[in-house]
Amino acid sequence: MLPLNKISKLKLLEIIGRINFFKGFTIAQRELLLQKSKVYNCKPNQFVQSELDHNSHFYIVLSGEVEILKQGGSQALGVIKAGQFIGEGSFIKKRPKSATAKALNEVIVLCMDQDTLHGLPHALKGKFKDAVIEGMAERIVYLSGQIQDFHHKYSPES
């Protein structure tokens, strides 16, 4: 991943404005978040994160798609799209990454770490945490639906 330097802050604000994760943030809060965090560009097949990474980085996909894999596995577990995030487990509990994430196409991600989060104003920190919780709740609903679909598809008929 390389730092994204060739795009204006105004364009980044426009991209972030389209992302559901940031819907509850004011423009000033979005600007401050961009100032304090890092934005990276990933080329296709570059890793956003690896299970071997020992950091608590949290990545929000701003554009593109990221494939989720388990180390040593060749089959994708899923695809994360713009507005979704990865790395929340290690971000929240400072534990090892549970999966590897690889860019499927040109990807832009916003990277947040615990130190940066703690340095944000209280109101912004609260909105950020609320957005993470909301995103995790959406993922649980989605995965529950996937489990139900799988059960209906593969359960023996009565």
ChimeraX commands (.cxc) that place a marker at each C-alpha (Angstrom):
marker #1 position 0.00,0.00,0.00 radius 0.5
marker #1 position 1.16,3.47,-0.76 radius 0.5
marker #1 position 0.03,6.72,0.84 radius 0.5
marker #1 position -2.50,8.46,-1.39 radius 0.5
marker #1 position -0.94,11.80,-2.25 radius 0.5
marker #1 position -2.24,12.48,-5.74 radius 0.5
marker #1 position -5.81,13.31,-4.77 radius 0.5
marker #1 position -7.03,16.56,-3.28 radius 0.5
marker #1 position -8.53,16.77,0.21 radius 0.5
marker #1 position -11.69,18.15,-1.43 radius 0.5
marker #1 position -12.01,15.03,-3.61 radius 0.5
marker #1 position -11.42,12.80,-0.55 radius 0.5
marker #1 position -14.13,14.70,1.34 radius 0.5
marker #1 position -16.45,14.11,-1.60 radius 0.5
marker #1 position -15.67,10.37,-1.54 radius 0.5
marker #1 position -16.15,10.15,2.22 radius 0.5
marker #1 position -19.42,12.06,1.90 radius 0.5
marker #1 position -20.81,9.17,-0.17 radius 0.5
marker #1 position -19.82,6.52,2.38 radius 0.5
marker #1 position -22.58,5.43,4.77 radius 0.5
marker #1 position -20.06,4.99,7.62 radius 0.5
marker #1 position -19.62,8.79,7.77 radius 0.5
marker #1 position -23.28,9.82,7.43 radius 0.5
marker #1 position -23.51,11.03,11.05 radius 0.5
marker #1 position -20.34,13.14,10.84 radius 0.5
marker #1 position -20.34,16.87,10.15 radius 0.5
marker #1 position -18.16,18.21,7.34 radius 0.5
marker #1 position -15.77,19.65,9.93 radius 0.5
marker #1 position -15.53,16.25,11.65 radius 0.5
marker #1 position -14.86,14.54,8.32 radius 0.5
marker #1 position -12.11,17.06,7.60 radius 0.5
marker #1 position -10.51,16.50,11.01 radius 0.5
marker #1 position -10.71,12.74,10.57 radius 0.5
marker #1 position -8.95,13.02,7.20 radius 0.5
marker #1 position -6.30,15.25,8.77 radius 0.5
marker #1 position -5.56,12.80,11.58 radius 0.5
marker #1 position -5.82,9.47,9.74 radius 0.5
marker #1 position -3.97,8.04,6.75 radius 0.5
marker #1 position -5.37,7.24,3.32 radius 0.5
marker #1 position -3.77,4.54,1.18 radius 0.5
marker #1 position -4.00,3.36,-2.39 radius 0.5
marker #1 position -3.78,-0.36,-3.18 radius 0.5
marker #1 position -3.22,-1.78,-6.62 radius 0.5
marker #1 position -4.98,-5.02,-7.65 radius 0.5
marker #1 position -3.61,-8.05,-5.76 radius 0.5
marker #1 position -1.86,-5.91,-3.12 radius 0.5
marker #1 position -2.56,-6.78,0.48 radius 0.5
marker #1 position -4.47,-4.32,2.62 radius 0.5
marker #1 position -3.82,-6.45,5.68 radius 0.5
marker #1 position -2.40,-9.87,6.44 radius 0.5
marker #1 position -2.99,-12.31,9.27 radius 0.5
marker #1 position 0.73,-11.90,9.93 radius 0.5
marker #1 position 0.34,-8.15,10.65 radius 0.5
marker #1 position 0.87,-7.19,14.26 radius 0.5
marker #1 position -0.99,-3.90,14.43 radius 0.5
marker #1 position -4.41,-2.64,15.41 radius 0.5
marker #1 position -5.13,-0.81,12.15 radius 0.5
marker #1 position -8.74,-0.45,11.11 radius 0.5
marker #1 position -9.45,0.08,7.41 radius 0.5
marker #1 position -12.54,1.63,5.85 radius 0.5
marker #1 position -12.81,0.90,2.14 radius 0.5
marker #1 position -13.52,4.20,0.38 radius 0.5
marker #1 position -13.51,2.80,-3.16 radius 0.5
marker #1 position -12.93,-0.54,-4.85 radius 0.5
marker #1 position -13.31,-4.08,-3.56 radius 0.5
marker #1 position -11.24,-6.16,-1.15 radius 0.5
marker #1 position -11.22,-9.95,-1.04 radius 0.5
marker #1 position -11.08,-11.66,2.36 radius 0.5
marker #1 position -8.95,-14.83,2.64 radius 0.5
marker #1 position -7.62,-17.09,5.37 radius 0.5
marker #1 position -3.86,-17.62,5.35 radius 0.5
marker #1 position -3.03,-20.59,3.15 radius 0.5
marker #1 position -6.53,-20.71,1.69 radius 0.5
marker #1 position -7.19,-19.98,-1.95 radius 0.5
marker #1 position -10.96,-19.54,-1.76 radius 0.5
marker #1 position -12.30,-16.12,-0.85 radius 0.5
marker #1 position -14.42,-15.94,2.29 radius 0.5
marker #1 position -16.09,-12.78,1.06 radius 0.5
marker #1 position -15.71,-9.40,-0.56 radius 0.5
marker #1 position -15.69,-6.05,1.23 radius 0.5
marker #1 position -16.93,-3.07,-0.80 radius 0.5
marker #1 position -16.84,0.70,-0.47 radius 0.5
marker #1 position -18.31,1.77,2.86 radius 0.5
marker #1 position -17.43,-1.45,4.64 radius 0.5
marker #1 position -14.46,-2.05,6.90 radius 0.5
marker #1 position -11.91,-4.61,8.01 radius 0.5
marker #1 position -9.57,-4.98,10.97 radius 0.5
marker #1 position -12.19,-4.22,13.62 radius 0.5
marker #1 position -11.26,-7.21,15.80 radius 0.5
marker #1 position -7.62,-6.18,16.17 radius 0.5
marker #1 position -8.64,-2.51,16.44 radius 0.5
marker #1 position -11.00,-3.12,19.34 radius 0.5
marker #1 position -9.11,-5.83,21.25 radius 0.5
marker #1 position -5.52,-5.41,19.99 radius 0.5
marker #1 position -5.39,-9.04,18.89 radius 0.5
marker #1 position -3.87,-10.58,15.75 radius 0.5
marker #1 position -5.69,-10.12,12.45 radius 0.5
marker #1 position -8.19,-12.91,11.80 radius 0.5
marker #1 position -8.00,-12.74,8.00 radius 0.5
marker #1 position -5.98,-11.48,5.08 radius 0.5
marker #1 position -7.43,-8.83,2.78 radius 0.5
marker #1 position -6.32,-8.35,-0.82 radius 0.5
marker #1 position -7.37,-5.67,-3.29 radius 0.5
marker #1 position -9.40,-7.04,-6.21 radius 0.5
marker #1 position -9.06,-3.79,-8.13 radius 0.5
marker #1 position -7.79,-0.28,-7.47 radius 0.5
marker #1 position -8.71,0.38,-3.83 radius 0.5
marker #1 position -8.59,3.43,-1.57 radius 0.5
marker #1 position -8.72,2.82,2.18 radius 0.5
marker #1 position -8.78,5.11,5.19 radius 0.5
marker #1 position -6.62,3.75,8.01 radius 0.5
marker #1 position -7.32,4.47,11.67 radius 0.5
marker #1 position -5.32,3.24,14.66 radius 0.5
marker #1 position -6.00,3.38,18.41 radius 0.5
marker #1 position -3.55,6.23,19.07 radius 0.5
marker #1 position -5.21,8.40,16.43 radius 0.5
marker #1 position -8.68,7.55,17.75 radius 0.5
marker #1 position -7.69,8.48,21.31 radius 0.5
marker #1 position -6.37,11.83,20.07 radius 0.5
marker #1 position -9.70,12.84,18.52 radius 0.5
marker #1 position -12.22,15.12,20.24 radius 0.5
marker #1 position -14.70,13.23,22.42 radius 0.5
marker #1 position -17.72,13.85,20.15 radius 0.5
marker #1 position -15.88,12.63,17.05 radius 0.5
marker #1 position -14.49,9.60,18.89 radius 0.5
marker #1 position -18.04,8.70,19.97 radius 0.5
marker #1 position -19.42,9.01,16.42 radius 0.5
marker #1 position -16.58,6.88,15.10 radius 0.5
marker #1 position -17.24,4.13,17.65 radius 0.5
marker #1 position -20.99,4.29,16.95 radius 0.5
marker #1 position -20.33,3.89,13.21 radius 0.5
marker #1 position -18.14,0.84,13.89 radius 0.5
marker #1 position -20.88,-0.71,16.06 radius 0.5
marker #1 position -23.53,0.02,13.42 radius 0.5
marker #1 position -21.33,-1.54,10.70 radius 0.5
marker #1 position -20.71,-4.64,12.83 radius 0.5
marker #1 position -24.46,-4.97,13.47 radius 0.5
marker #1 position -25.12,-4.78,9.70 radius 0.5
marker #1 position -22.50,-7.48,9.13 radius 0.5
marker #1 position -24.17,-9.73,11.73 radius 0.5
marker #1 position -27.56,-9.34,10.01 radius 0.5
marker #1 position -25.97,-10.11,6.62 radius 0.5
marker #1 position -24.11,-13.18,7.92 radius 0.5
marker #1 position -27.22,-14.44,9.72 radius 0.5
marker #1 position -29.06,-14.27,6.39 radius 0.5
marker #1 position -26.24,-16.16,4.70 radius 0.5
marker #1 position -26.44,-18.90,7.35 radius 0.5
marker #1 position -30.22,-19.14,6.92 radius 0.5
marker #1 position -29.87,-19.35,3.12 radius 0.5
marker #1 position -27.24,-22.07,3.49 radius 0.5
marker #1 position -29.43,-23.98,5.95 radius 0.5
marker #1 position -32.45,-23.81,3.62 radius 0.5
marker #1 position -30.38,-24.83,0.63 radius 0.5
marker #1 position -28.61,-27.81,2.23 radius 0.5
marker #1 position -30.96,-29.07,4.94 radius 0.5
marker #1 position -32.81,-32.31,4.24 radius 0.5
marker #1 position -36.43,-31.76,3.29 radius 0.5
marker #1 position -38.94,-32.93,5.85 radius 0.5
marker link #1:1,2 radius 0.2
marker link #1:2,3 radius 0.2
marker link #1:3,4 radius 0.2
marker link #1:4,5 radius 0.2
marker link #1:5,6 radius 0.2
marker link #1:6,7 radius 0.2
marker link #1:7,8 radius 0.2
marker link #1:8,9 radius 0.2
marker link #1:9,10 radius 0.2
marker link #1:10,11 radius 0.2
marker link #1:11,12 radius 0.2
marker link #1:12,13 radius 0.2
marker link #1:13,14 radius 0.2
marker link #1:14,15 radius 0.2
marker link #1:15,16 radius 0.2
marker link #1:16,17 radius 0.2
marker link #1:17,18 radius 0.2
marker link #1:18,19 radius 0.2
marker link #1:19,20 radius 0.2
marker link #1:20,21 radius 0.2
marker link #1:21,22 radius 0.2
marker link #1:22,23 radius 0.2
marker link #1:23,24 radius 0.2
marker link #1:24,25 radius 0.2
marker link #1:25,26 radius 0.2
marker link #1:26,27 radius 0.2
marker link #1:27,28 radius 0.2
marker link #1:28,29 radius 0.2
marker link #1:29,30 radius 0.2
marker link #1:30,31 radius 0.2
marker link #1:31,32 radius 0.2
marker link #1:32,33 radius 0.2
marker link #1:33,34 radius 0.2
marker link #1:34,35 radius 0.2
marker link #1:35,36 radius 0.2
marker link #1:36,37 radius 0.2
marker link #1:37,38 radius 0.2
marker link #1:38,39 radius 0.2
marker link #1:39,40 radius 0.2
marker link #1:40,41 radius 0.2
marker link #1:41,42 radius 0.2
marker link #1:42,43 radius 0.2
marker link #1:43,44 radius 0.2
marker link #1:44,45 radius 0.2
marker link #1:45,46 radius 0.2
marker link #1:46,47 radius 0.2
marker link #1:47,48 radius 0.2
marker link #1:48,49 radius 0.2
marker link #1:49,50 radius 0.2
marker link #1:50,51 radius 0.2
marker link #1:51,52 radius 0.2
marker link #1:52,53 radius 0.2
marker link #1:53,54 radius 0.2
marker link #1:54,55 radius 0.2
marker link #1:55,56 radius 0.2
marker link #1:56,57 radius 0.2
marker link #1:57,58 radius 0.2
marker link #1:58,59 radius 0.2
marker link #1:59,60 radius 0.2
marker link #1:60,61 radius 0.2
marker link #1:61,62 radius 0.2
marker link #1:62,63 radius 0.2
marker link #1:63,64 radius 0.2
marker link #1:64,65 radius 0.2
marker link #1:65,66 radius 0.2
marker link #1:66,67 radius 0.2
marker link #1:67,68 radius 0.2
marker link #1:68,69 radius 0.2
marker link #1:69,70 radius 0.2
marker link #1:70,71 radius 0.2
marker link #1:71,72 radius 0.2
marker link #1:72,73 radius 0.2
marker link #1:73,74 radius 0.2
marker link #1:74,75 radius 0.2
marker link #1:75,76 radius 0.2
marker link #1:76,77 radius 0.2
marker link #1:77,78 radius 0.2
marker link #1:78,79 radius 0.2
marker link #1:79,80 radius 0.2
marker link #1:80,81 radius 0.2
marker link #1:81,82 radius 0.2
marker link #1:82,83 radius 0.2
marker link #1:83,84 radius 0.2
marker link #1:84,85 radius 0.2
marker link #1:85,86 radius 0.2
marker link #1:86,87 radius 0.2
marker link #1:87,88 radius 0.2
marker link #1:88,89 radius 0.2
marker link #1:89,90 radius 0.2
marker link #1:90,91 radius 0.2
marker link #1:91,92 radius 0.2
marker link #1:92,93 radius 0.2
marker link #1:93,94 radius 0.2
marker link #1:94,95 radius 0.2
marker link #1:95,96 radius 0.2
marker link #1:96,97 radius 0.2
marker link #1:97,98 radius 0.2
marker link #1:98,99 radius 0.2
marker link #1:99,100 radius 0.2
marker link #1:100,101 radius 0.2
marker link #1:101,102 radius 0.2
marker link #1:102,103 radius 0.2
marker link #1:103,104 radius 0.2
marker link #1:104,105 radius 0.2
marker link #1:105,106 radius 0.2
marker link #1:106,107 radius 0.2
marker link #1:107,108 radius 0.2
marker link #1:108,109 radius 0.2
marker link #1:109,110 radius 0.2
marker link #1:110,111 radius 0.2
marker link #1:111,112 radius 0.2
marker link #1:112,113 radius 0.2
marker link #1:113,114 radius 0.2
marker link #1:114,115 radius 0.2
marker link #1:115,116 radius 0.2
marker link #1:116,117 radius 0.2
marker link #1:117,118 radius 0.2
marker link #1:118,119 radius 0.2
marker link #1:119,120 radius 0.2
marker link #1:120,121 radius 0.2
marker link #1:121,122 radius 0.2
marker link #1:122,123 radius 0.2
marker link #1:123,124 radius 0.2
marker link #1:124,125 radius 0.2
marker link #1:125,126 radius 0.2
marker link #1:126,127 radius 0.2
marker link #1:127,128 radius 0.2
marker link #1:128,129 radius 0.2
marker link #1:129,130 radius 0.2
marker link #1:130,131 radius 0.2
marker link #1:131,132 radius 0.2
marker link #1:132,133 radius 0.2
marker link #1:133,134 radius 0.2
marker link #1:134,135 radius 0.2
marker link #1:135,136 radius 0.2
marker link #1:136,137 radius 0.2
marker link #1:137,138 radius 0.2
marker link #1:138,139 radius 0.2
marker link #1:139,140 radius 0.2
marker link #1:140,141 radius 0.2
marker link #1:141,142 radius 0.2
marker link #1:142,143 radius 0.2
marker link #1:143,144 radius 0.2
marker link #1:144,145 radius 0.2
marker link #1:145,146 radius 0.2
marker link #1:146,147 radius 0.2
marker link #1:147,148 radius 0.2
marker link #1:148,149 radius 0.2
marker link #1:149,150 radius 0.2
marker link #1:150,151 radius 0.2
marker link #1:151,152 radius 0.2
marker link #1:152,153 radius 0.2
marker link #1:153,154 radius 0.2
marker link #1:154,155 radius 0.2
marker link #1:155,156 radius 0.2
marker link #1:156,157 radius 0.2
marker link #1:157,158 radius 0.2
view
